[in-house]
Amino acid sequence: MRILMTLLVLAVVGVGGWQLLPSQGSKDRTITVGTTDAVTSLDPAGAYDAGSWALFSNVFQSLLTFEPDGAQPVPDAARHCGFVGSGLRTFQCEVRSGLTFPSGRAMTAEDVKYSFDRVKKIKSDVGPVSLLSTLGSVDASGMTVTFHLSTPDATFPFKVATGAGSIVDRTRYPQNALRTGTEADGTGPYHLTGYTKGKSAELEPNSSYKGAIGGTGRPVELLYYADAQSLDNAWKDQKFKVATRTLTPQLQARLNPSDPNERVSESDSSETRNLYLNTRASSPLHDVHVRQAMAWLINREQLATTVYDGTVDPLYSLIPAGITGHTTSFFDAYPTQNVKRARALLTEAGVSIPVRFTYGYGKRRGAAEQEAAELKRQLEASGLFKVDVKGYEWTDFQKRWASGKLDAYAVGWVADYPDADTFGAPLVGTGSTMNTGYSNKVVDNLITDSQQYADRSQATADFRTVQQDVAGDVPLIPLWQRKEYVVSTEDVGGGQYLTDGTGVFRLWKLNWI
């Protein structure tokens, strides 16, 4: 009887275990993923945004990449990489053999050199060229590529691991111009087999992939939605299996991890959102006293509560919580809303009250419209400002801030890599990606100095000073830090690994249960 009962128990356990594994029939079924992220370009030289880089993470390879929650980059298209000598000015990688582009042509070091060179040459307004500011030149010989840096930069391996380091087929991409069309030729874990701008991207596993990840996952279709409400509606109508950036705050607040019909992943994130201020002489926000007055009036707690239903945390500095070097410099300088101090600053500046300026935002980008309305209300309630709010389609919005046509604009920032450096030069350095016109030699020097430390904890003092200076100069006002939400139906697993603070979007982690 004991033997029979044991056999019965084993049989039941066996059935249960079988039900948790993907069947052969489900292996090739496509997993659909809904998002509001927009793709600016399919060419890595022409995009520096979360939506484009999410696609690049899967279609292209970089020499290095990040493992989930990893603090240091690991080899991907490279067999190994490292600095040569002790000066942090020469970085060398050996390209992994056997990597092939969709055409069947083998990757060499020449493709790597070509990919980095064209980012620098094309210098797209919305591209990642600013991320390669310390890169002087690149040499290629056989399967070895050598990067020569203009200044010591311990963070260069991090930058190589980003979308800026995506390696393209040099026979398919123009040297001095962006590639157009709906194709992408990379050696990543997926091939892009179909693309309709603003609608969908179809991805098939790359059977020839060789690199850092163990398997290439299931076929995936990314579905792009114009706004968060459309994404919400499509999720409720079961139009896709996985929802990621960005559902409405109201739906996020209602997500329930105990709901048997869905899997919910909530985690901390290093994604931030700042209000960027145009500091050029032609802008009404040119005078630092005007920008400081604005900092005295912004109520982040109210913004997080009324617009975002508590799904974001108020942010008081350039570098978010969880990243080494984080401070609360804006709270220290402007601890509470104070109309009296704001008025005194405007009086000292000698400007007409109310100060009038334009505020731009990306249409249908999360709760950007409601956020703009709330910030306008807060600033105008003081009687000190008059804000002209206007929304723009995403690509137009990017071009407007890149050309300095807006006085103020709120933009989210997803960390390129898990280091405070990603919040430095791209956001507040001279010639920054955010293009506020801000230039402070002390800040620039501190950012450069911080890059010389191989032990990144030694850069903390420099970044603390940078944050103090930014709080005083106010080229931006930190607003909030996002919590990361991924929700999937009960038959799809791996959503908790999809995204983290490393900047990698891991579609290959999704699987049928």
LINRABEL-V43946 format. One record per helix or strand of 2 or more residues. SS is the DSSP state (2 for helix, 1 for strand). FROM is the first residue (numbers start at 1). TO is the last residue. Records with the same first field share a line. If there is no record, write none. Layout:
BEGIN
SS->FROM-TO, FROM-TO
END
This chain:
BEGIN
2->2-20, 24-26, 44-46, 50-59, 109-122, 129-132, 156-160, 163-165, 228-236, 249-254, 288-295, 300-306, 329-333, 339-349, 368-381, 394-402, 420-423, 425-428, 441-450, 456-473, 495-497, 507-509
1->31-35, 64-65, 74-75, 78-83, 90-95, 135-141, 144-149, 190-196, 200-205, 220-224, 242-243, 262-277, 312-314, 355-362, 385-392, 408-413, 476-489, 492-493, 511-512
END
